[in-house]
C-alpha cells in the first residue's frame, strides 16, 4: 500500500502499488514532461516529501486528462489524489 497525505488540508489517499502503476501509466501518456521534474524533495521519518513543482504539474495533468477518462473508478481515484495535492505539502510512503 502507498499513502499520500497532505500536510495542508489533512486529506489522504491510499492505494495499492498496482493501482498506482495504472494511474502513472495514464498520467504519463498525457505528459512526458515529468521526466525533467524531481518528484521527491527530501525524507522525514521514513516518509518522502514531494516537491511542490511536481505536485502542481501532476495536479494540472489530472485536470487536463479528467475529461478523457471513461473509467469511473480511475477518475474517482484521480480526483481524490488531486484533492490531496491541492492541499499543499504532500508526503507519501
C-alpha positions in Angstrom: 0.0 0.0 0.0 1.0 3.6 -0.7 -0.4 6.6 1.2 -0.3 10.2 0.1 -1.0 12.7 2.9 -1.4 16.4 2.6 0.1 18.4 5.5 -2.0 21.4 4.4 -5.6 20.2 4.3 -5.0 16.9 6.2 -6.6 14.8 3.4 -5.1 11.4 2.4 -5.4 8.9 -0.3 -4.1 5.3 -0.3 -3.9 2.7 -2.9 -2.1 -0.5 -3.9 1.1 -0.4 -5.9 -0.7 -2.0 -8.9 -3.3 0.8 -8.9 -0.6 3.4 -8.6 1.1 1.9 -11.7 -2.1 2.1 -13.7 -2.6 5.8 -12.7 1.1 6.5 -13.6 0.5 5.0 -17.0 -2.5 7.2 -17.7 -0.8 10.3 -16.5 2.5 9.6 -18.4 0.6 9.2 -21.6 -0.7 12.7 -21.2 2.6 14.4 -20.3 6.1 13.2 -20.9 7.5 16.3 -19.4 7.5 14.9 -15.9 10.8 13.1 -16.5 12.5 16.5 -16.1 11.0 17.1 -12.7 12.3 15.9 -9.4 9.5 14.2 -7.5 11.0 13.8 -4.1 12.4 16.8 -2.2 13.6 15.0 0.9 12.6 12.4 3.5 11.3 12.8 7.0 10.7 10.0 9.5 10.6 7.4 6.7 8.1 9.5 4.6 9.0 11.0 1.3 8.2 14.7 0.9 7.1 15.6 -2.6 8.5 18.6 -4.4 5.9 21.5 -4.9 6.7 21.9 -8.6 6.0 18.2 -9.1 2.7 18.4 -7.2 1.5 21.3 -9.2 2.4 19.6 -12.5 0.6 16.4 -11.5 -2.4 18.4 -10.5 -2.5 20.2 -13.8 -2.2 16.9 -15.7 -5.1 15.4 -13.7 -7.3 18.3 -14.7 -6.3 18.0 -18.3 -7.0 14.3 -18.7 -10.1 14.1 -16.4 -12.5 14.7 -19.3 -10.9 11.9 -21.4 -11.1 9.1 -18.8 -14.1 6.8 -19.2 -13.3 4.5 -16.3 -15.3 6.0 -13.3 -13.2 4.2 -10.7 -10.0 5.5 -12.1 -11.5 9.0 -12.4 -12.6 8.9 -8.7 -9.1 7.9 -7.7 -7.5 10.7 -9.7 -9.9 13.3 -8.2 -9.2 12.1 -4.7 -5.4 12.3 -5.4 -5.9 15.8 -6.8 -7.7 16.9 -3.6 -4.7 15.7 -1.6 -2.3 17.6 -4.0 -4.3 20.8 -3.8 -3.8 20.9 0.0 -0.1 22.0 -0.2 2.8 20.0 1.1 2.4 16.2 0.5 4.2 13.3 2.0 3.9 9.7 0.8 5.1 6.3 2.0 
